[in-house]
């Protein structure tokens, strides 16, 4: 069952951005798992070389993507109130 959003989706909404970024990360993980397992399957058959380097490179990118999404991303709206 897909998540339901109670209001009009807007990329400026911090809650929507957080959900959207996490869903994009989940798609990234699923795509990595599918492609990486296929590469290893064909490498095991002896028809492909380099699955190790592709997996390490993409795994590193996936790790950095996760660090950004779960640790570094700031979803708070900017404060536009005048300072007194």
C-alpha positions as CSV (number, residue, x, y, z in Angstrom):
1,X,0.0,0.0,0.0
2,X,1.6,3.3,-1.0
3,X,1.9,6.1,1.5
4,X,-0.8,8.7,1.4
5,X,0.0,12.3,1.7
6,X,-2.7,14.4,3.5
7,X,-2.2,17.6,1.6
8,X,-1.0,18.8,-1.8
9,X,2.5,17.5,-2.4
10,X,5.1,20.4,-2.5
11,X,8.8,20.0,-2.7
12,X,9.1,23.1,-0.4
13,X,7.3,21.2,2.4
14,X,10.0,19.8,4.7
15,X,8.0,16.7,5.7
16,X,7.3,15.9,2.0
17,X,11.0,16.4,1.1
18,X,12.1,14.0,3.9
19,X,9.6,11.3,2.7
20,X,10.6,11.8,-0.9
21,X,14.3,11.6,-0.2
22,X,13.9,8.4,1.8
23,X,11.7,6.8,-0.9
24,X,14.3,7.7,-3.5
25,X,17.0,6.1,-1.3
26,X,14.8,2.9,-1.0
27,X,14.6,2.8,-4.8
28,X,18.4,3.3,-5.0
29,X,18.9,0.3,-2.6
30,X,16.5,-1.9,-4.5
31,X,18.1,-1.1,-7.9
32,X,21.6,-1.7,-6.4
33,X,20.5,-5.1,-5.0
34,X,19.0,-6.2,-8.3
35,X,21.8,-5.1,-10.6
36,X,24.6,-6.2,-8.3
37,X,23.1,-9.7,-7.9
38,X,22.7,-10.0,-11.7
39,X,26.3,-8.9,-12.2
40,X,27.6,-11.5,-9.7
41,X,25.5,-14.2,-11.3
42,X,27.1,-13.5,-14.7
43,X,30.5,-13.2,-13.1
44,X,30.0,-16.6,-11.5
45,X,29.1,-18.1,-14.9
46,X,32.4,-16.7,-16.2
47,X,30.8,-14.3,-18.7
48,X,31.6,-11.1,-17.0
49,X,34.5,-9.5,-15.2
50,X,34.5,-6.5,-12.9
51,X,31.5,-7.1,-10.8
52,X,33.6,-6.5,-7.7
53,X,34.6,-3.0,-8.8
54,X,31.1,-2.0,-9.9
55,X,29.7,-3.3,-6.6
56,X,32.3,-1.5,-4.5
57,X,31.9,1.8,-6.4
58,X,28.1,1.7,-6.4
59,X,28.1,0.5,-2.8
60,X,30.3,3.4,-1.8
61,X,27.9,5.8,-3.6
62,X,24.9,4.2,-1.9
63,X,26.6,4.5,1.5
64,X,27.3,8.2,0.9
65,X,23.7,8.7,-0.3
66,X,22.5,7.1,3.0
67,X,24.8,9.3,5.1
68,X,23.5,12.4,3.4
69,X,19.8,11.4,3.7
70,X,19.9,10.2,7.3
71,X,22.6,12.3,8.9
72,X,23.4,15.5,7.0
73,X,20.2,16.6,5.2
74,X,18.5,19.6,6.9
75,X,14.7,19.6,6.3
76,X,13.8,22.6,8.4
77,X,12.3,25.5,6.4
78,X,14.6,28.6,6.4
79,X,13.7,31.2,8.9
80,X,12.7,34.5,7.1
81,X,11.7,36.4,10.2
82,X,13.5,39.7,10.8
83,X,16.1,39.7,13.6
84,X,15.6,42.3,16.2
